[in-house]
Amino acid sequence: MSELSWDIVGYDEPPVELLETRFSEIAEKEMKGLPFYREGIPVKAGGFRLFENQWIGSILTPWMLELVVFPGPSQEWPHRQVGDRIGLELPCGQIKFVVGELAGGMQYLACSLMSPLDRHLTGEHAVELVENSVKMALSLPVQTQSVAEVDLSRRSLFRGQLRS
């Protein structure tokens, strides 16, 4: 097994413009005209936040919506094989990502959220999903509990033993 070279350098700011430029080029040169390409859906990167010093955000294109991760400020990642799978533990749970690479050796981790895009999705709603998908990924999971599962008896209350 060969040693990994740590040559993927972090971004001080989220690479929004670079992502949008590269995916716009892919849209124009490679994807336009394919049956799943959605006219009226823009290329939009957004929602980026630092999480454990890595940039996590999302990218919307006329054919898909992905959650993406890039190295953050002062970070270095090993150069990985495109297509390798990596599981990351986020507040919402474990998510499986795939190593992707754009022109110029720009490596990132991607998790497909919608591919192809729902045919009823409007451009406006798709752009809202860019921000909301990141918020959901970085939100703590909500666990509901029915009243029947909680012992509210007087005896439990006075013993300080409310069970859930």
C-alpha positions in Angstrom: 0.0 0.0 0.0 1.5 3.3 -1.0 1.7 6.2 1.4 -0.8 9.0 0.8 0.5 12.4 -0.3 -1.0 15.3 1.8 -1.3 17.8 -1.0 -4.9 18.9 -0.9 -4.7 22.3 0.8 -7.5 23.9 2.8 -9.5 27.0 1.9 -9.6 30.1 4.1 -13.0 30.9 2.6 -15.6 28.5 1.2 -14.8 27.8 -2.5 -18.2 29.0 -3.7 -17.2 30.9 -6.8 -14.7 28.2 -7.9 -17.4 25.5 -7.5 -20.0 27.5 -9.4 -17.6 28.3 -12.2 -16.4 24.6 -12.6 -19.9 23.2 -12.4 -21.2 25.8 -14.9 -18.5 24.7 -17.3 -19.6 21.0 -16.8 -23.2 22.0 -17.3 -22.5 23.8 -20.6 -20.0 21.4 -22.1 -21.1 18.0 -20.9 -24.6 17.9 -19.4 -26.8 20.3 -21.4 -29.1 18.3 -23.7 -29.1 15.2 -21.6 -32.6 14.0 -20.7 -32.3 14.6 -16.9 -30.9 18.1 -17.4 -33.3 20.7 -15.9 -33.5 24.0 -17.7 -34.4 26.7 -15.2 -32.4 25.2 -12.4 -29.2 27.3 -11.7 -25.8 26.2 -10.7 -25.6 27.4 -7.0 -23.2 26.6 -4.2 -24.0 27.7 -0.7 -24.9 27.1 2.8 -21.2 26.7 3.7 -20.3 26.5 7.4 -17.2 25.4 9.2 -17.7 22.1 11.0 -14.7 20.6 12.8 -12.6 23.0 10.7 -13.9 21.6 7.4 -16.2 23.5 5.0 -19.5 21.8 4.6 -22.0 23.1 2.1 -24.0 22.1 -0.9 -24.0 22.4 -4.7 -27.0 22.5 -6.9 -26.8 21.9 -10.6 -29.5 21.4 -13.3 -29.0 17.6 -12.8 -28.3 17.1 -9.0 -28.0 18.4 -5.5 -25.1 17.3 -3.3 -23.8 17.9 0.1 -20.0 18.6 -0.2 -17.1 18.9 2.2 -13.8 20.8 1.5 -10.8 21.2 3.8 -11.0 24.3 5.9 -8.4 26.9 6.9 -4.9 25.5 7.6 -6.1 22.0 6.8 -4.4 19.4 4.5 -6.0 16.3 3.2 -4.4 13.3 1.6 -4.9 13.0 -2.1 -7.4 10.1 -2.5 -8.6 8.0 -5.3 -11.6 9.5 -7.0 -14.6 7.3 -6.1 -13.3 6.2 -2.7 -16.0 6.1 -0.1 -15.7 7.8 3.3 -18.2 7.8 6.2 -18.4 11.0 8.2 -20.2 11.4 11.5 -22.2 14.6 11.3 -24.7 15.8 14.0 -27.6 14.3 11.9 -25.8 10.9 11.9 -23.3 9.0 9.7 -23.3 10.0 6.1 -21.4 8.3 3.3 -19.4 10.5 1.0 -17.6 9.8 -2.3 -14.3 11.5 -3.2 -14.8 13.7 -6.2 -12.4 15.8 -8.2 -12.9 18.8 -10.5 -10.5 20.2 -13.1 -7.2 21.4 -11.6 -7.1 18.7 -8.9 -9.8 20.2 -6.8 -10.8 17.3 -4.5 -13.8 17.2 -2.3 -16.2 14.8 -0.6 -19.7 14.6 -2.1 -23.0 13.0 -0.9 -25.8 12.9 -3.4 -29.0 14.3 -2.0 -31.1 14.3 -5.2 -30.0 12.9 -8.5 -31.6 13.4 -10.9 -33.6 16.3 -9.6 -37.3 15.9 -9.1 -39.1 17.1 -12.2 -41.6 19.1 -10.2 -38.8 21.1 -8.4 -38.8 24.7 -9.3 -35.6 26.8 -9.5 -36.6 28.9 -6.5 -37.3 25.8 -4.3 -34.1 24.1 -5.5 -32.1 27.2 -4.4 -33.8 27.0 -0.9 -32.7 23.4 -0.7 -29.0 24.5 -1.0 -29.2 26.3 2.3 -31.6 24.0 4.1 -29.8 20.7 3.3 -26.7 22.0 5.1 -28.8 23.1 8.1 -30.4 19.7 8.3 -27.0 17.9 8.0 -25.6 19.9 10.9 -28.7 19.8 13.1 -28.9 17.5 16.0 -31.3 14.6 15.4 -34.7 14.9 17.0 -36.0 11.9 18.9 -39.7 12.0 19.8 -41.1 10.2 22.8 -44.7 9.5 23.4 -46.3 10.4 26.8 -46.9 6.7 27.3 -43.2 6.0 27.4 -42.6 8.5 30.3 -43.4 7.3 33.8 -45.2 10.3 35.4 -46.4 8.6 38.5 -46.2 10.5 41.8 -43.9 7.8 43.2 -41.4 8.3 40.4 -41.6 12.0 40.6 -40.8 12.2 44.3 -38.0 9.6 44.0 -36.5 11.8 41.2 -36.7 8.8 38.9 -38.6 10.0 35.8 -37.9 7.4 33.2 -37.7 8.1 29.5 
